[in-house]
């Protein structure tokens, strides 16, 4: 299982546009084969900060997602909304051995 946290810092004047654009990305991504969950979370302490929390079955599912039309379309539009570079962290979802 692959877990991805993608951190967005959005310009305040572009926040509604960002949210409108990302809704279709979330819906299409949730429908993809290999997706376990795909959720946008709003930071409770920092204005304009969001984290996309993604859980995928495999590296192959992530690769397919990253080349999908809905993902590449969003990536092409994202810079117009951003106040800072995107921050992405990937985790291997294997539990630690006891």
N, C-alpha and C positions, 0 to 999 in steps of 0.2 A: 504494500500500500504506500502511495506517495501522498504526502501532505504539503500543500503550498500555501504560504501566507504572502499575499501581494499587498504592500502598503501604498496607499494613494494619499497625497496631500493636494487637495483641490483648491483652486482659486475661488474665493467666496462668491464673486460675481458669475462664476461658471458652474456653481454647484448644482443648480436645477438641471442644466443641460447635461452635466455629467451623469446625474441620476437617471434622466430620461434615456440616455444612450446606453448605460450599463444594464438597465433592466432587460433589454433584449439579449445581451450577452449572457446574463444569468439564466434566463429561460432556455436558451438554446444549449448552453453548456450542461445544464441539468439533464437534458434529453439525450446527451451523448452516451454512446456505449462506453463502459468503463468508468463513468462518473459515479461516485458514491454520494458526494454532496458538494454544493457550490453556493456559498453564502456571503453576502456583503454585510459587513458589520461597521457601524458608525462609532467612532471613538467618543467616549463620554467625557473626556477631559480636554480634548484638543479640537477646536473648530476646523471643519474641512478635512478631517483625517478619517480615512476608511481603511479597512482591511478586508480583502477577499480571502476567505478561508476555503480552500479546495481540497477535496479528498478524492484520489483516483486509485483504481485497482492496480495500475502498473505504469512503468515508464512508457510503454507503447501507447497507453491511453492518453498520457500527457502529451506525447509527440503528436498524436492524431488531433488532439484539442488545439495544440499550438499551431497547427497548419490549417485548421478549419476556417471557413469563410467568415463566420461570425467573430472569431477571435482576431483574425488578421485585420478585419474591418475596424474593430474597436481599437486595436493597437495603433492603427493609422490615424485615428481621430483623437486618441487620448492626450497627446501633447498640448492640444488647445485648452484642456481643462486643468492641467497640472501646475501647481505652484512649486513643486520640487520633483526631482527624478523619482521614478517608481522604485520601490525597495522590495525585492523578492527573496524569500527564503524557502528552501525546499528541505523536506525531512523524509527520511525513510521511516515508515510507520511500523517497523517491526518492534515488538515489545522487548525491553531489556530482559536478559536471562536472570532468573532469580539466583 
